[in-house]
Amino acid sequence: MKSRSKLAALAVSLSIIATSGVAAAEERSPLVKQIKDRGELLCPAHNGNNMGFMEVDSAGNWKGLDIENWTAVAVAILGSSDKVKFVPMSWSQRWPSLNSGEVDLIVKTTDATMTRDTELGYQFSVPYLFGAFQFLAHKGPTVAVDLAGGSICTSAGSNNVRYLTDFLTVKNIKAEILTYEKREEQRAAYSQGRCDANMGWGPSLAVARTEQSNPDDHVVLPDVINVAPEVIVMRQGDDGFADVVNWTIQALLIAEDQGVTSANVDQMRKDPPNPVVSRLLGATEGIGARLGLSDDWGYNVIKQVGNYGEIYERNFGNDSPYKLERGMNALWKDGGVLVPMLLD
């Protein structure tokens, strides 16, 4: 009887420890608790389409790499890919919307800068996508200086204008800058010849070229204006929420690195090949409490969203209309720059 009493007491103690661990983690993150109480994650969608990143059909269904990244965060916290509320807005509206709490985070092809960190008070995730700012031009110009005297279109309400202005000043290139709130308007202006060149970033620019009626009549100039990592942006002061966001991104990368996919995740969880996969998929008890989440948070993310490679292929790669190579956005072992952190 004494042994049974001791075992019962031990079970109660372990339950209290696990529960208090989750509670402590939630206390570290007021926003995680708020999201759980609310039952949905609030995210800034685009006021139109940003091909490959955010696209909406006539029925109001959203898809894209950015859509899937914040869906992964919603799954990690709430356990379901359906618990996301999309709030369409322009590039410039994303900042006041984050400040006011209208949205919980920004996943909207946004790069990290010192000003946004130190002066505006934003916190950044680890990068989830890399790309270079370049020019897409109608065939003829071969380098940026050939654009002198012409017009260049780019996005309003973003860092693009500053990057472009600085580049043109340094290179002593005189050109007119035309800005557009919506990517559709920017792409149309370029396609219709109102702009001699379209300044954009990484995959976005490559997608814009594939959309032309004859892509071979358009060329991405070799000049690199800037190289930027895309990040998820949060308000400063909630490190617990930042941990959840960062480890959600890491879960996508770790899963790809370890060969865990949405198709084999059940078997991998049932019979983990190593301790990393065991922790990732919640077969190791207590792993979720560190983040204020259930142990199966990583399993849910991979089951419902997939790993990083699956997400990329659906939105930019061979399973998309754009057929873009991974390039620098491949894992380190495949020649890219993406390196998963250690899940210990």
N, C-alpha and C positions, 0 to 999 in steps of 0.2 A: 504493500500500500504506500509505503514511504517513497518507493521508487516511482510509482505512478504519480504521486503528488509532486515530486521533484520534476518529472517530465512535463506535467501540466503547467507548473510554475515557469519552467524554461520556455515552453511554447508561448505562454502569455507574455513573458519578457521579450522574446524575439518579435512578437507581434507589435508590442509597444514600441520597440526600437525601430522597426520598419516604418510604422505609422508616424512616429515622431520625426524620422528622417525625411519623409515626404513633406510633412508639415513644415519642418525647418527650411526645406528647399523652397516651398511655396512662399514662406515668409521672406526669403531672400529675393523673391520676384513677385512684387505686387501685381505686375501685369499678367504673369502666368495665371495667378489666381483670378484676376479680373476676366481673362479670356475664358477660363473654365466656367466661371459663374455665368458669363454672358452666353456661352455655348457656341461662339463663332469667332474666327479671326478676321479682322477688318483690314483689307488690303487695297492699295491704289491701282486700279486697272487703268487702261489707256482710253482717252476719248477718241477712239477710232482703232486702227490696227497698226501694230508695230510688228511686222512680219517676222515670224520665228520666235518672237518673244511674247507678244500678247496679240491674239487674234480672236475676234468674236464673230459668230455666224448669225444668220437672220433669226435664229431661235434664241439668241442670247447666251449660247454656250461658248465658254472661253477655252483657249488652248494656247500653248507656248511655253518656252523654257522658263521665263519668269513666273508664269502662272503655276507651273509645276513645282518651282522652288518654294513658293509660299504655301502651296498645298501641302508640301512635305512638312513644313513647320506646323500647319494646322493638324495634320495627322499625328505628329509627335505629341502635341499637347492634348488634342481632343479625341484622337483615335479614329477619325473619319475624314475622308477627303471631301465630304459634302458640307463640312462646317466652315465654309469660307464665304465671306461677303465681299463682293467686288464693288469698289467705289470708283467709277470712271472719272478721270480728271486729267488736266493738262500737265505738261512738265513743270510749269511754275507753281501749280496748285499743290504739288506733292508736299512741299515744305510746310506751309501753314496747316495743311491737313494733318501732318504728323505732329506738329507742335500742339494742336488743339485736341488731339486724341481721336480725331475722326477716323484715322487709320492707326494700326498698331505698329507698322513698319513700312519701309519702302523697298520693294523689289521691282525696280523700273529702270533697267539699264543705267544704273547710277554709279559713278566712280567716287572713290575716297579722296578727299583733299584736306590739306591742313586747315584751310579756312572753315570748312564744314565741321571739322573736329574742334578746333580751339576757339573759334569765334561764334559759331552758330550752335555749338553744343550737341553735336550728333556723335553717335557711336557706330562703328562699322564692324561687320562680320569679317571673317576671313574671305578672300576673293573666291568667287565661284566661276568666273569667266574672264579671260584676258583677250585683249584685242588692240589693234593699232588704229589711230585716226589717220585716214588717208583721203584722197580725192578719187571719185569716179568721174571720168570725163568722156564726152563723145570723142570717138576716134579722131586723132589729129595731134593734140598735145601729147608729149611723151614725158615731160617733167613739169613740176609745178610752175616754174617761171614762165612757161608757155601760156599760162592762164592770165597773164598781165593784160589789163584792159578789158577783161571779161567780167562775168558775174558768177558768184559761187553761192549755192543755197545750202542752208544748214538748219538745225533745230533751234527754235526760240526757247527761252526759259531753261537753258542748260549751259554747261561749261563749254559747249562747242564753239560759241561765238568768241569767247575769250581765247581759247586755244587757237582758233583760226586767225583772229586779229593779231595775236602775238607772232604767229608763224609768218604772216604776210609782212609784218613790220620788220622782223629780223631778215627776211629774204628780200626786202625792198620790192615787194610785188604790189602794184596798185590794182585792186579789183573791187567790184561792188559786192557787198555781202547782203543776201536776201534771206530772211528768217521766216520760218513757218511753225505754227503751234502744233499742227498735226503732221505726222509722217506721210500720210496719204497726199497731203497738199505739197509737201516737199518733193516727194517722188514724182508727182504729176508735173510740177514745175520743171524738174530736170528732164523728164521724158518728152515734154512738149517744147523743149528748147529754150525755155525762159531763163534757164541757168546753163552756163557753159560747163559747170562742174558741180558735183554733189559731194559735200564734205560729210563724212560719217565715220562710224566706228566698226571695226572688226567684222563680225558676222552680219551686222546690219547692212554694211556696204556691199558685201558679197551677195546678200539676198537681193538688194536693189538691182544689182547687175543681172542676176538671173531672171528678174521680172521683165526686163526689156524685151521688146518684140524680136530683136536680133541681138543677143548678148555680145556677139563678136564685134559689133559696132561700138562697143564701149570698153574702156580700159581703166583698171585701177592703177593710178600713177605710183611710181616707186617711192616718192617722198613720204616719209613718216612724220606726221605733225606731232604726235604724242602717242605714248603707249599707256593704256589705263586698265587697271583691274576693276571689274564690276563687283559690287558688294551689296549686301543687305544693310540698310540704314535704320538705326533705332535712336530713340531719345536716350541721352546719357542718364546714368543714375540707377539703372536696373541691371546689374551684372548677372543676376540669375536668368533673366530673359535672354540676355546676350549669350549665355552659356547654352541655352536650349537651341537658339538659332545656329550658333557655331557648330554644335555637335550634330545637329540635323544635317548640315552641309557635309560634315565629316562622315556621317553615316552613309551618305550617298557615295562618297569617294571610297570609303573602306569597303563597302559592299562590292563595288566594281573591282577593287584591288584583290579582294578575296574570292571573286568569282560567284558572289551571291546575287541572284537575280529574282525578279518577281515570279519567275516560273519555278525555281528550285528552292525558294526560301523556306517552304514548309519542311522539306526533307533536310535542309541545312540546319534548321532549328531542332528537328527531331534527333539528328545525329551530327552535331557540330564537328568539323574536321580539325579545329584548333580552338584554343581559349579566346582568341580575338572574335571569331564568329559566334562563339557561345555568349560572349558579352554583348556583342552587337545585336543579337536576336533575342536577348532576354532569357536564354537558357541558364545563365548565371544569375541567381537570385540576388536582389538588392541593387542591381546596377542602375535601375531607373530612379531610385530614391535620391541619388546625387543631384539630379536635375529637377526633382519634384514631379517626376513622370512615372507611369507604370513601367514595369520591367520589359514589357513587350513593345515599347515605343519604337525601337529601331526595326523590329519585325514588321510592325504596322506600316511604317514608312516604306520599306522595301516591297512589301506585299502590295500596297495600294498605289505606289508611285513608281517604284523601280529604282535601280541604281543610277549613278551619274551617267554612265554610258548609254543606258536605255533612254534616259531623258534626252540626251543630246541627239541620239539617232532619230528619235521621233520628231524632233523640232528643227534640226538642222542637217542631220546626216542622211543616210541612205533610205530611211523610212519617211523622209520628208520630201517636199517638192524641190528642195534646194541642193541636196546632195553635197554638202560642204564637208571637207576633211576636218578632222579634229585639230590638226596642227598643234599649237602650243597648249590647247585645251585637252590634250591627251594626258593620261597618267605618266609620271616620270619614267616608268619602265618601258613605255611605248614612245618615248621621245618628246613628251610634253613637259609642262611645268607644274602639273597638279600633283601634290604630295600629301597623302592622307596623314593625319596625326596619329599618334599611338593611343589606342583604346586599351588602357591598362586597368 
